[in-house]
Amino acid sequence: MIIKDDKSQWKTMTGLAEYVNSKSMELNPFIIDIGAANGILNSNSYNLIMDNNWSGLLIEPNPKAYDNMWQMYCLETHGTKNKDEIGIVIMNNAIANYNGKITLNLPENEDDDQLASIVQNFPKKVIVECITINELFKRKNDIMQDPGILSVDTEGYDLEVLKQWMATTNRPQIIVTESWPHLAYANLEKMSLLKNASYEKILHFGENEIFIKRNNV
């Protein structure tokens, strides 16, 4: 795994690449990035796609960040308006516990668009389409089998996303998720959830925690 100019927060992907390379691990070159923001800022998927030619499914609820990501990958990187030509799938959705519409909270400063959240209380509001993990599988099951990495960065909603995910039979080789210091109980519940699903925590960078399937350790 090669990381040239790490775009991830706290250099998480550099640390993960060092671990993967030291173990000579073979990962399926496909990432599912839930909460992908604009695809660059604090991104866990950018370097895998750009430096390592991975494919991926990138999901972002903020319409502005989604548009910026779409333009970056389609127009700027591949020079095309056809999303089917770029090797990745980009979706403008929030992950929630039902399918329909939901209020997305946005910070006042547009430069902080990666902080969009359905649970944090920010001043700006926008209505977006939300789907469950089960609905995500219904729509994209053909490309979602055995991902190398699942990255979940949903600004306080990671535990709920992972609860839905672990209710399926899909088990990514590696999971990257945020653990906020003020969500101590949720962090402990998430640790227990992933442990019971046969994952082991291997790395911690800032608020990013990395878990690996035990048969890959």
Backbone as JSON, one array per atom type, in Angstrom:
{
  "sequence": "MIIKDDKSQWKTMTGLAEYVNSKSMELNPFIIDIGAANGILNSNSYNLIMDNNWSGLLIEPNPKAYDNMWQMYCLETHGTKNKDEIGIVIMNNAIANYNGKITLNLPENEDDDQLASIVQNFPKKVIVECITINELFKRKNDIMQDPGILSVDTEGYDLEVLKQWMATTNRPQIIVTESWPHLAYANLEKMSLLKNASYEKILHFGENEIFIKRNNV",
  "N": [[0.85, -1.19, 0.0], [0.6, 2.18, -0.9], [1.14, 5.45, 0.23], [1.16, 8.65, -0.68], [0.77, 11.58, -0.41], [-0.62, 12.13, 2.33], [-4.02, 12.43, 2.88], [-5.71, 11.89, 4.94], [-7.17, 12.31, 8.24], [-5.1, 12.98, 11.01], [-3.09, 11.46, 9.88], [-3.91, 8.88, 9.48], [-4.11, 6.93, 7.41], [-1.48, 6.62, 6.58], [-0.36, 5.39, 8.83], [-1.89, 3.04, 8.85], [-1.15, 1.92, 6.4], [1.56, 1.36, 6.88], [1.28, -0.65, 8.79], [-0.15, -2.64, 7.36], [1.67, -3.18, 5.28], [3.86, -4.1, 6.74], [2.91, -6.5, 7.67], [2.57, -7.83, 5.37], [0.03, -8.0, 4.24], [-2.77, -8.9, 2.23], [-5.16, -7.05, 0.84], [-8.5, -6.72, -0.28], [-8.9, -4.58, -2.95], [-10.9, -2.45, -2.46], [-12.85, 0.09, -1.13], [-15.33, 1.1, 1.17], [-16.66, 4.09, 1.93], [-18.22, 5.76, 4.27], [-19.55, 8.75, 4.86], [-17.91, 10.46, 3.35], [-17.3, 13.08, 2.81], [-15.85, 15.78, 1.0], [-14.23, 14.19, -0.46], [-11.53, 14.65, -0.35], [-10.51, 16.3, 1.87], [-9.51, 15.29, 5.02], [-9.82, 12.64, 4.24], [-10.29, 9.12, 4.14], [-10.3, 7.58, 1.95], [-9.2, 8.73, -0.33], [-6.33, 8.49, -0.88], [-6.09, 5.76, -1.26], [-7.57, 5.36, -3.57], [-6.4, 7.18, -5.42], [-3.59, 6.8, -5.23], [-3.24, 4.07, -5.19], [-4.94, 2.85, -6.92], [-7.4, 1.78, -6.12], [-10.84, 0.76, -6.15], [-14.12, 2.01, -5.21], [-16.91, 2.72, -2.98], [-18.38, 5.62, -2.27], [-19.97, 7.55, 0.09], [-21.87, 10.35, 0.85], [-23.7, 12.71, 2.69], [-24.0, 15.52, 2.6], [-25.03, 17.83, 0.29], [-23.42, 19.82, -1.01], [-20.75, 19.06, -0.44], [-20.81, 16.54, -1.62], [-21.22, 17.28, -4.33], [-18.79, 18.6, -4.8], [-17.02, 16.46, -4.5], [-17.86, 14.75, -6.55], [-17.27, 16.37, -8.78], [-14.5, 16.56, -8.49], [-13.56, 13.87, -8.81], [-14.78, 13.03, -11.24], [-14.77, 15.18, -13.26], [-12.33, 16.7, -12.88], [-10.3, 14.76, -12.35], [-10.73, 12.57, -14.12], [-11.77, 13.7, -16.38], [-14.43, 13.5, -17.34], [-18.02, 13.43, -17.57], [-19.42, 11.25, -17.07], [-20.29, 9.11, -14.66], [-19.98, 6.39, -14.61], [-17.56, 5.8, -15.67], [-15.39, 6.11, -13.98], [-14.57, 4.26, -12.11], [-15.35, 4.27, -9.47], [-18.12, 4.51, -7.16], [-20.36, 7.05, -6.33], [-22.46, 8.33, -3.87], [-25.19, 10.36, -2.83], [-26.26, 10.44, 0.06], [-27.57, 10.12, 3.4], [-26.82, 7.85, 6.03], [-29.17, 6.23, 7.95], [-31.65, 5.09, 10.35], [-33.9, 4.47, 8.96], [-35.63, 4.6, 5.79], [-35.97, 7.37, 3.66], [-36.57, 10.79, 4.12], [-34.43, 13.11, 5.82], [-33.28, 15.49, 8.29], [-30.33, 17.19, 7.8], [-27.68, 18.51, 9.6], [-25.67, 21.37, 9.37], [-22.52, 23.06, 9.75], [-22.03, 26.61, 10.31], [-19.87, 27.72, 8.94], [-18.88, 27.15, 5.72], [-16.51, 25.93, 5.02], [-16.21, 23.92, 6.78], [-17.59, 21.71, 5.89], [-17.29, 18.98, 6.06], [-18.19, 18.24, 8.5], [-20.86, 17.73, 8.59], [-23.9, 16.42, 9.92], [-26.38, 14.12, 11.18], [-27.03, 14.02, 13.78], [-25.63, 15.86, 15.37], [-25.9, 19.21, 16.65], [-26.07, 21.68, 14.59], [-26.22, 25.01, 13.12], [-27.23, 25.41, 10.44], [-29.58, 23.91, 8.2], [-30.56, 21.19, 6.11], [-32.6, 19.24, 4.0], [-32.2, 15.86, 3.27], [-31.88, 12.76, 1.4], [-32.23, 9.74, 3.14], [-31.0, 6.48, 3.94], [-31.08, 3.04, 5.0], [-28.59, 0.65, 6.11], [-29.31, -1.87, 5.16], [-30.88, -1.12, 2.96], [-28.92, 0.07, 1.45], [-27.4, -2.17, 0.74], [-29.3, -3.46, -0.84], [-29.36, -1.75, -3.02], [-26.72, -1.64, -3.91], [-25.49, -4.12, -3.77], [-24.11, -5.72, -5.6], [-21.54, -4.71, -5.82], [-20.5, -4.61, -3.3], [-19.41, -6.75, -1.88], [-17.22, -8.3, 0.39], [-15.38, -6.04, 1.16], [-12.17, -4.42, 1.27], [-11.68, -2.35, 3.1], [-13.79, -0.71, 5.39], [-14.79, 2.46, 6.03], [-16.04, 4.58, 8.45], [-17.35, 7.62, 9.15], [-19.28, 9.58, 10.6], [-19.85, 11.72, 12.19], [-20.62, 11.37, 15.01], [-22.52, 9.37, 14.72], [-21.54, 6.9, 14.26], [-21.65, 4.48, 15.77], [-24.33, 3.62, 15.49], [-24.46, 3.18, 12.74], [-22.6, 1.08, 12.49], [-23.86, -0.85, 14.06], [-26.04, -1.52, 12.45], [-24.61, -2.49, 10.27], [-23.25, -4.74, 11.31], [-25.35, -6.39, 11.68], [-25.71, -7.59, 9.31], [-24.27, -10.06, 7.07], [-21.94, -9.28, 5.97], [-18.51, -8.76, 6.13], [-16.03, -6.6, 6.37], [-12.46, -6.52, 5.79], [-10.96, -4.67, 7.23], [-11.87, -2.1, 9.52], [-12.38, 1.32, 9.88], [-13.06, 3.81, 12.18], [-14.52, 6.6, 13.94], [-13.96, 7.66, 17.31], [-15.23, 9.58, 19.6], [-14.07, 11.54, 22.36], [-16.05, 12.53, 24.18], [-18.1, 10.78, 23.91], [-18.08, 8.47, 25.53], [-19.51, 6.2, 26.51], [-20.77, 5.25, 24.18], [-18.48, 4.64, 22.73], [-17.43, 2.48, 24.18], [-19.5, 0.65, 23.84], [-19.37, 0.31, 21.09], [-16.83, -0.86, 20.86], [-17.32, -3.31, 22.13], [-19.3, -4.33, 20.43], [-17.86, -4.71, 18.0], [-15.86, -6.44, 18.85], [-17.38, -8.72, 19.5], [-18.09, -9.36, 16.97], [-15.85, -10.49, 15.98], [-13.66, -8.76, 15.57], [-10.58, -7.02, 16.08], [-9.01, -4.39, 17.78], [-6.36, -2.58, 16.41], [-4.92, -0.26, 15.9], [-4.64, 3.27, 16.67], [-5.27, 6.53, 15.92], [-5.31, 9.8, 16.76], [-8.65, 10.55, 16.92], [-9.42, 8.43, 15.43], [-10.01, 5.01, 15.16], [-8.79, 1.77, 14.4], [-9.84, -1.34, 13.31], [-9.46, -4.86, 12.86], [-10.33, -7.86, 11.14], [-10.17, -10.89, 12.94], [-9.04, -13.18, 11.72], [-7.33, -12.03, 9.98], [-5.29, -10.93, 11.39]],
  "CA": [[0.0, 0.0, 0.0], [1.4, 3.39, -1.05], [0.49, 6.7, 0.62], [2.1, 9.69, -1.12], [0.47, 12.82, 0.31], [-1.73, 11.62, 3.13], [-5.14, 13.35, 3.06], [-6.54, 11.48, 6.06], [-6.98, 13.01, 9.5], [-4.09, 12.4, 11.9], [-2.24, 10.54, 9.1], [-4.41, 7.53, 9.75], [-3.83, 5.97, 6.34], [-0.05, 6.32, 6.61], [-0.17, 4.39, 9.88], [-2.49, 1.77, 8.42], [-0.31, 1.38, 5.32], [2.76, 0.8, 7.5], [0.89, -1.91, 9.42], [-0.48, -3.6, 6.3], [2.9, -3.55, 4.57], [4.72, -4.88, 7.64], [2.31, -7.83, 7.8], [2.4, -8.36, 4.01], [-1.39, -8.33, 4.1], [-3.42, -8.71, 0.95], [-6.5, -6.51, 1.02], [-9.32, -6.52, -1.46], [-8.73, -3.15, -3.23], [-12.21, -1.8, -2.53], [-13.2, 0.76, 0.12], [-16.63, 1.73, 1.35], [-16.39, 5.27, 2.74], [-19.48, 6.35, 4.7], [-19.17, 10.06, 5.38], [-16.7, 10.72, 2.55], [-17.12, 14.54, 2.7], [-15.6, 16.2, -0.39], [-13.35, 13.22, -1.1], [-10.12, 14.99, -0.15], [-10.22, 16.76, 3.22], [-9.63, 14.25, 6.04], [-10.37, 11.47, 3.55], [-9.66, 7.81, 4.28], [-10.38, 6.85, 0.68], [-8.52, 9.43, -1.43], [-5.03, 7.94, -1.22], [-6.25, 4.4, -1.77], [-8.06, 5.47, -4.94], [-5.49, 7.93, -6.28], [-2.21, 6.28, -5.18], [-3.2, 2.61, -5.25], [-5.89, 2.4, -7.95], [-8.53, 1.06, -5.55], [-12.19, 1.21, -6.47], [-14.79, 2.28, -3.95], [-18.26, 3.26, -2.85], [-18.23, 6.79, -1.41], [-21.31, 8.01, 0.46], [-21.8, 11.64, 1.55], [-25.04, 13.31, 2.73], [-23.99, 16.96, 2.36], [-25.07, 18.03, -1.17], [-22.3, 20.62, -1.5], [-19.55, 18.22, -0.4], [-21.02, 15.52, -2.65], [-20.97, 17.9, -5.64], [-17.35, 18.83, -4.92], [-16.37, 15.16, -4.68], [-18.21, 14.32, -7.9], [-16.49, 17.17, -9.74], [-13.09, 16.22, -8.36], [-13.27, 12.57, -9.39], [-15.25, 12.9, -12.63], [-14.32, 16.21, -14.19], [-10.93, 17.09, -12.72], [-9.37, 13.62, -12.38], [-10.94, 11.7, -15.27], [-12.21, 14.47, -17.53], [-15.66, 12.96, -17.87], [-19.24, 13.64, -16.79], [-20.04, 9.93, -16.94], [-19.82, 8.51, -13.41], [-19.69, 4.97, -14.81], [-16.23, 5.65, -16.25], [-14.32, 6.53, -13.06], [-14.13, 3.15, -11.27], [-15.9, 4.36, -8.12], [-19.53, 4.89, -7.11], [-20.56, 8.15, -5.4], [-23.87, 8.45, -3.52], [-25.55, 11.52, -1.99], [-27.21, 9.92, 1.04], [-27.23, 9.9, 4.81], [-27.19, 6.54, 6.57], [-30.02, 6.4, 9.12], [-32.34, 3.84, 10.72], [-35.09, 4.32, 8.12], [-35.48, 5.12, 4.43], [-36.85, 8.5, 3.43], [-35.93, 12.1, 4.2], [-33.95, 13.44, 7.16], [-32.63, 16.79, 8.41], [-28.89, 17.18, 7.95], [-27.21, 19.72, 10.27], [-24.42, 21.84, 8.78], [-21.9, 24.19, 10.42], [-22.19, 27.9, 9.65], [-18.73, 27.89, 8.04], [-18.93, 26.15, 4.65], [-15.24, 25.21, 4.96], [-16.33, 22.77, 7.68], [-18.69, 20.88, 5.38], [-17.09, 17.57, 6.41], [-18.78, 18.0, 9.82], [-22.31, 17.52, 8.44], [-24.31, 15.36, 10.84], [-27.81, 14.01, 11.44], [-27.23, 14.0, 15.24], [-25.03, 17.04, 15.99], [-26.77, 20.39, 16.52], [-25.46, 22.79, 13.88], [-27.25, 26.02, 12.81], [-27.82, 25.31, 9.1], [-30.33, 22.67, 8.0], [-30.95, 20.84, 4.75], [-33.28, 17.94, 3.95], [-31.52, 14.95, 2.34], [-32.38, 11.39, 1.38], [-31.53, 8.82, 4.04], [-31.23, 5.06, 3.7], [-30.49, 2.12, 5.96], [-27.56, -0.23, 5.55], [-29.99, -2.9, 4.36], [-31.25, -0.52, 1.68], [-27.66, 0.24, 0.71], [-27.08, -3.47, 0.14], [-30.25, -3.72, -1.92], [-29.04, -0.92, -4.18], [-25.34, -1.77, -4.39], [-24.95, -5.4, -3.33], [-23.24, -6.31, -6.6], [-20.16, -4.22, -5.7], [-20.14, -4.42, -1.89], [-18.98, -7.98, -1.22], [-15.84, -8.45, 0.89], [-14.53, -4.86, 1.01], [-10.92, -4.4, 2.03], [-11.8, -1.38, 4.19], [-14.99, 0.07, 5.65], [-14.51, 3.66, 6.8], [-17.28, 5.21, 8.93], [-17.08, 8.92, 9.77], [-20.62, 10.17, 10.49], [-19.99, 12.8, 13.17], [-21.4, 10.99, 16.19], [-23.51, 8.34, 14.42], [-20.81, 5.71, 13.83], [-22.12, 3.27, 16.45], [-25.59, 3.18, 14.9], [-24.13, 2.64, 11.42], [-21.95, -0.21, 12.67], [-24.87, -1.81, 14.54], [-26.76, -2.0, 11.27], [-23.7, -3.26, 9.42], [-22.95, -6.02, 11.93], [-26.54, -7.24, 11.58], [-25.6, -8.28, 8.03], [-23.2, -11.06, 7.05], [-20.79, -8.69, 5.28], [-17.46, -8.47, 7.09], [-14.82, -6.0, 5.8], [-11.22, -6.95, 6.42], [-10.55, -3.61, 8.15], [-12.85, -1.05, 9.79], [-11.87, 2.57, 10.44], [-14.19, 4.51, 12.74], [-14.19, 7.65, 14.9], [-14.4, 7.51, 18.7], [-15.11, 10.9, 20.22], [-13.87, 11.45, 23.81], [-17.26, 12.82, 24.97], [-19.06, 9.7, 23.7], [-17.39, 7.34, 26.14], [-20.37, 5.01, 26.57], [-20.92, 4.75, 22.81], [-17.21, 4.05, 22.34], [-17.34, 1.16, 24.81], [-20.48, -0.22, 23.18], [-18.84, 0.0, 19.76], [-15.74, -1.81, 21.05], [-17.94, -4.61, 22.43], [-19.96, -4.77, 19.2], [-16.88, -5.2, 17.03], [-15.21, -7.62, 19.44], [-18.3, -9.85, 19.34], [-18.12, -9.68, 15.54], [-14.52, -11.04, 15.67], [-12.69, -7.73, 15.2], [-9.61, -6.64, 17.1], [-8.44, -3.06, 17.58], [-4.92, -2.68, 16.19], [-4.27, 1.05, 15.81], [-5.44, 4.42, 17.12], [-4.65, 7.79, 15.51], [-6.25, 10.84, 17.12], [-9.94, 9.97, 17.25], [-9.67, 7.31, 14.52], [-9.63, 3.68, 15.61], [-8.74, 0.81, 13.31], [-10.12, -2.71, 13.73], [-9.18, -5.84, 11.81], [-10.89, -9.2, 11.37], [-9.14, -11.67, 13.64], [-8.32, -14.11, 10.85], [-6.35, -11.26, 9.21], [-4.26, -10.37, 12.28]],
  "C": [[0.89, 1.24, 0.0], [0.57, 4.59, -0.62], [1.48, 7.83, 0.31], [1.93, 10.98, -0.33], [-0.79, 12.58, 1.1], [-2.8, 12.69, 3.36], [-5.98, 13.01, 4.28], [-6.2, 12.27, 7.32], [-6.02, 12.25, 10.39], [-3.2, 11.36, 11.21], [-2.63, 9.08, 9.34], [-4.01, 6.53, 8.68], [-2.35, 5.67, 6.21], [0.24, 5.24, 7.63], [-0.73, 3.04, 9.49], [-1.64, 1.12, 7.33], [0.95, 0.73, 5.89], [2.45, -0.55, 8.14], [0.64, -2.98, 8.36], [0.77, -4.09, 5.59], [3.81, -4.41, 5.45], [4.22, -6.31, 7.8], [2.17, -8.53, 6.45], [0.96, -8.81, 3.77], [-1.87, -8.07, 2.68], [-4.86, -8.27, 1.21], [-7.22, -6.46, -0.32], [-9.33, -5.02, -1.77], [-10.05, -2.43, -3.48], [-12.54, -1.21, -1.17], [-14.62, 1.28, 0.07], [-16.43, 2.85, 2.35], [-17.72, 5.96, 3.05], [-19.17, 7.63, 5.46], [-17.91, 10.52, 4.68], [-16.4, 12.19, 2.37], [-16.87, 14.93, 1.25], [-14.61, 15.3, -1.11], [-11.88, 13.48, -0.92], [-9.83, 15.31, 1.31], [-10.52, 15.68, 4.25], [-10.16, 12.94, 5.48], [-9.58, 10.2, 3.83], [-9.65, 7.03, 2.97], [-9.51, 7.45, -0.43], [-7.21, 8.75, -1.83], [-5.11, 6.5, -1.73], [-6.68, 4.43, -3.24], [-7.01, 6.09, -5.86], [-4.08, 7.31, -6.34], [-2.14, 4.78, -5.44], [-4.2, 1.99, -6.22], [-6.99, 1.52, -7.37], [-9.82, 1.57, -6.19], [-12.93, 1.42, -5.14], [-16.23, 2.72, -4.11], [-18.18, 4.38, -1.83], [-19.6, 7.41, -1.18], [-21.2, 9.29, 1.29], [-23.17, 12.31, 1.52], [-25.09, 14.79, 2.36], [-23.97, 17.22, 0.85], [-23.89, 18.8, -1.72], [-21.01, 19.79, -1.52], [-19.63, 17.13, -1.45], [-20.71, 16.09, -4.03], [-19.48, 18.13, -5.86], [-16.6, 17.53, -5.17], [-16.61, 14.64, -6.1], [-17.37, 15.06, -8.95], [-15.02, 16.79, -9.71], [-12.77, 14.9, -9.05], [-13.64, 12.48, -10.87], [-14.58, 13.91, -13.55], [-12.83, 16.48, -14.1], [-9.96, 15.92, -12.91], [-9.5, 12.81, -13.66], [-11.44, 12.43, -16.51], [-13.47, 13.95, -18.17], [-16.83, 13.35, -16.98], [-19.97, 12.33, -16.55], [-19.47, 9.22, -15.7], [-19.47, 7.03, -13.56], [-18.27, 4.73, -15.32], [-15.09, 5.84, -15.25], [-13.91, 5.43, -12.08], [-14.59, 3.22, -9.83], [-17.37, 4.77, -8.24], [-19.69, 5.94, -6.02], [-22.05, 8.32, -5.15], [-24.09, 9.65, -2.6], [-26.66, 11.09, -1.03], [-26.65, 10.03, 2.45], [-27.61, 8.48, 5.17], [-27.97, 6.79, 7.86], [-30.7, 5.07, 9.43], [-33.67, 3.67, 10.01], [-34.78, 4.89, 6.75], [-36.46, 6.27, 4.23], [-36.08, 9.8, 3.4], [-35.52, 12.37, 5.65], [-33.29, 14.82, 7.14], [-31.14, 16.6, 8.66], [-28.46, 18.53, 8.52], [-25.83, 20.1, 9.75], [-23.85, 23.0, 9.58], [-22.12, 25.49, 9.62], [-21.11, 28.13, 8.61], [-18.73, 26.79, 6.98], [-17.62, 25.38, 4.52], [-15.24, 23.98, 5.87], [-17.4, 21.8, 7.21], [-18.52, 19.4, 5.69], [-17.72, 17.23, 7.76], [-20.3, 17.8, 9.77], [-22.76, 16.3, 9.23], [-25.83, 15.32, 10.97], [-28.09, 14.03, 12.94], [-26.62, 15.19, 15.95], [-25.89, 18.26, 15.71], [-25.99, 21.55, 15.91], [-26.55, 23.73, 13.37], [-27.93, 25.87, 11.46], [-28.46, 23.94, 8.91], [-30.6, 22.45, 6.52], [-31.59, 19.45, 4.8], [-32.61, 17.08, 2.88], [-32.18, 13.58, 2.39], [-31.56, 10.53, 2.33], [-31.93, 7.39, 3.71], [-30.61, 4.24, 4.82], [-29.36, 1.34, 5.29], [-28.19, -1.34, 4.71], [-30.4, -2.36, 3.0], [-30.02, -0.3, 0.81], [-27.26, -1.06, 0.03], [-28.03, -3.81, -0.99], [-29.85, -2.97, -3.19], [-27.68, -1.26, -4.78], [-24.7, -3.11, -4.03], [-23.95, -6.0, -4.3], [-21.79, -5.86, -6.47], [-19.65, -4.23, -4.27], [-19.6, -5.66, -1.2], [-17.5, -7.93, -0.84], [-14.97, -7.22, 0.67], [-13.25, -4.98, 1.82], [-11.03, -3.52, 3.26], [-13.21, -0.8, 4.2], [-14.59, 1.24, 6.52], [-15.84, 4.32, 7.16], [-16.93, 6.48, 9.68], [-18.36, 9.75, 9.65], [-20.91, 11.16, 11.62], [-20.96, 12.45, 14.3], [-22.41, 9.88, 15.97], [-22.85, 7.01, 14.05], [-21.34, 4.43, 14.47], [-23.38, 2.74, 15.8], [-25.38, 2.58, 13.51], [-23.54, 1.23, 11.56], [-22.9, -1.27, 13.23], [-25.65, -2.39, 13.36], [-25.86, -2.89, 10.42], [-23.47, -4.65, 10.0], [-24.17, -6.94, 11.99], [-26.61, -7.95, 10.23], [-24.51, -9.34, 8.14], [-21.93, -10.54, 6.41], [-19.74, -8.29, 6.31], [-16.21, -7.91, 6.37], [-13.57, -6.51, 6.5], [-10.77, -5.96, 7.49], [-11.68, -2.6, 8.3], [-12.15, 0.14, 10.42], [-13.07, 3.37, 10.92], [-13.73, 5.56, 13.75], [-14.72, 7.29, 16.28], [-14.17, 8.83, 19.41], [-14.97, 10.76, 21.73], [-15.14, 11.66, 24.63], [-18.36, 11.78, 24.75], [-18.51, 8.4, 24.27], [-18.24, 6.07, 26.16], [-20.54, 4.4, 25.18], [-19.63, 4.08, 22.34], [-17.05, 2.64, 22.92], [-18.31, 0.18, 24.15], [-19.99, -0.63, 21.79], [-17.7, -1.02, 19.87], [-16.29, -3.22, 21.3], [-18.61, -5.19, 21.18], [-18.97, -5.39, 18.23], [-16.12, -6.41, 17.56], [-16.08, -8.85, 19.26], [-18.42, -10.27, 17.88], [-16.75, -10.15, 15.03], [-13.56, -10.0, 15.08], [-11.81, -7.39, 16.39], [-9.06, -5.25, 16.77], [-6.92, -3.18, 17.46], [-4.21, -1.33, 16.22], [-5.23, 2.14, 16.25], [-4.67, 5.69, 16.76], [-5.63, 8.92, 15.78], [-7.55, 10.2, 17.58], [-10.31, 8.8, 16.33], [-9.15, 6.01, 15.11], [-9.72, 2.72, 14.44], [-8.88, -0.6, 13.88], [-9.89, -3.65, 12.55], [-9.85, -7.16, 12.16], [-9.82, -10.1, 11.93], [-8.4, -12.64, 12.74], [-7.34, -13.39, 9.92], [-5.2, -10.75, 10.06], [-2.94, -11.07, 12.06]]
}
